[in-house]
């Protein structure tokens, strides 16, 4: 049995060990709150400025006002419980989502690039996301909600590990 097939046999889908940063809860809450504020603001402006607003607009405004706080309370906590990651010498494991959950695994030998990204809002929360690009048709693996320092360490670790592993990354 070749070295490559031995490593591949050891890599199997399983729950990753590490959670993302607790600051991700605040980040997810704040970003969702902005969207809800915009939506409810537009709905309110239409209802208030219309001489005779259709009843469905009043109903959608009430529904939004009920769903927004529920979403802002439930979604970030749920995502925090689901989002996990792990890097071993053989593979990168990710689990993400909240309504639609996804588990992914990428053998280290298949990694092509490792990128760190921080949008301005993530910077405010001290967070970053890592994108691990492979030759997979399913697309890259993303680990979002990492503390910025941890993301830097993880990118360095992945870079060293992929350089040490023999493979064609295709």
LINNORFEN-V746224 format. One record per residue. N is the residue number from 0. RES is the residue in one small letter. SS is DSSP state (H for helix, E for strand, L for the rest). PHI is phi in degrees with one decimal (* if undefined). OMEGA is omega in whole degrees, 0 to 359 (999 if undefined). Layout:
BEGIN
((N:RES:SS:PHI:OMEGA) (N:RES:SS:PHI:OMEGA))
END
This chain:
BEGIN
((0:x:L:*:182) (1:x:L:-75.5:178) (2:x:H:-60.9:181) (3:x:H:-63.9:181) (4:x:H:-71.0:176) (5:x:H:-66.0:178) (6:x:H:-64.5:181) (7:x:H:-64.6:180) (8:x:H:-65.2:182) (9:x:H:-77.9:182) (10:x:L:-88.9:178) (11:x:L:-141.9:181) (12:x:L:-68.6:178) (13:x:L:-156.7:179) (14:x:L:-65.2:177) (15:x:L:-68.5:188) (16:x:L:-86.3:191) (17:x:E:-104.9:173) (18:x:E:-88.9:174) (19:x:L:-76.8:180) (20:x:L:-64.9:176) (21:x:L:-62.6:178) (22:x:H:-64.2:178) (23:x:H:-62.2:178) (24:x:H:-59.6:178) (25:x:H:-64.6:179) (26:x:H:-62.1:180) (27:x:H:-63.0:179) (28:x:H:-64.3:183) (29:x:H:-64.7:181) (30:x:H:-66.7:177) (31:x:H:-68.8:180) (32:x:H:-61.5:179) (33:x:H:-60.1:180) (34:x:H:-63.9:179) (35:x:H:-64.8:180) (36:x:H:-61.9:179) (37:x:H:-62.9:181) (38:x:H:-60.3:181) (39:x:H:-67.1:177) (40:x:H:-62.5:179) (41:x:H:-64.5:179) (42:x:H:-60.7:181) (43:x:H:-63.0:179) (44:x:H:-60.3:180) (45:x:H:-66.3:182) (46:x:H:-64.4:184) (47:x:H:-71.1:184) (48:x:H:-89.1:179) (49:x:L:-84.2:178) (50:x:L:-66.5:180) (51:x:L:-140.1:184) (52:x:L:-66.5:177) (53:x:L:-61.2:182) (54:x:H:-58.0:182) (55:x:H:-61.5:178) (56:x:H:-67.9:176) (57:x:H:-62.5:181) (58:x:H:-65.5:180) (59:x:H:-65.1:177) (60:x:H:-65.9:178) (61:x:H:-63.8:179) (62:x:H:-60.8:179) (63:x:H:-61.1:180) (64:x:H:-68.1:177) (65:x:H:-85.4:183) (66:x:H:-70.9:184) (67:x:H:-55.4:181) (68:x:H:-63.8:178) (69:x:H:-62.0:179) (70:x:H:-61.9:183) (71:x:H:-68.9:178) (72:x:H:-86.0:188) (73:x:H:-81.6:189) (74:x:H:-56.4:184) (75:x:H:-63.1:179) (76:x:H:-65.7:180) (77:x:H:-64.3:179) (78:x:H:-59.7:180) (79:x:H:-62.1:180) (80:x:H:-70.6:184) (81:x:H:-89.4:187) (82:x:L:-66.2:180) (83:x:E:-142.8:179) (84:x:E:-153.8:175) (85:x:E:-162.7:175) (86:x:E:-124.4:175) (87:x:L:-118.7:177) (88:x:L:-66.5:183) (89:x:L:-106.0:188) (90:x:E:-158.1:171) (91:x:E:-110.9:180) (92:x:E:-112.7:174) (93:x:E:-136.2:174) (94:x:E:-140.8:184) (95:x:E:-146.7:177) (96:x:L:108.8:171) (97:x:L:-140.5:171) (98:x:L:-86.4:176) (99:x:L:-102.5:183) (100:x:L:-100.1:183) (101:x:E:-134.7:173) (102:x:E:-110.1:179) (103:x:E:-133.5:176) (104:x:E:-142.6:177) (105:x:E:-133.1:175) (106:x:E:-60.7:181) (107:x:H:-57.0:181) (108:x:H:-65.4:181) (109:x:H:-96.5:183) (110:x:E:-70.5:178) (111:x:E:-104.3:179) (112:x:E:-141.3:175) (113:x:E:-130.3:182) (114:x:E:-124.2:173) (115:x:E:-111.9:180) (116:x:E:-134.5:177) (117:x:L:-141.1:173) (118:x:L:-78.8:184) (119:x:H:-56.5:180) (120:x:H:-69.9:176) (121:x:H:-61.8:178) (122:x:H:-61.9:177) (123:x:H:-59.8:181) (124:x:L:-93.0:180) (125:x:L:69.4:184) (126:x:E:-113.2:175) (127:x:E:-152.8:174) (128:x:E:-127.7:178) (129:x:E:-110.3:175) (130:x:E:-114.9:179) (131:x:E:-108.6:182) (132:x:E:-92.9:178) (133:x:E:-127.5:177) (134:x:L:-83.7:184) (135:x:L:-73.1:175) (136:x:L:-70.3:179) (137:x:L:-75.5:178) (138:x:L:93.2:184) (139:x:L:-73.4:172) (140:x:E:-91.9:178) (141:x:E:-124.5:173) (142:x:E:-117.2:182) (143:x:E:-102.0:176) (144:x:E:86.5:178) (145:x:E:-84.7:170) (146:x:E:-60.1:186) (147:x:H:-55.3:179) (148:x:H:-60.6:179) (149:x:H:-66.3:179) (150:x:H:-63.1:178) (151:x:H:-62.8:179) (152:x:H:-62.4:182) (153:x:H:-65.5:178) (154:x:H:-62.1:178) (155:x:H:-64.0:179) (156:x:H:-60.9:180) (157:x:H:-64.7:179) (158:x:H:-62.5:179) (159:x:H:-64.3:182) (160:x:H:-65.7:181) (161:x:H:-67.9:178) (162:x:H:-71.0:182) (163:x:H:-82.4:183) (164:x:L:-91.1:178) (165:x:L:-81.6:179) (166:x:L:170.2:184) (167:x:L:-100.5:178) (168:x:L:54.0:178) (169:x:L:-123.3:999))
END
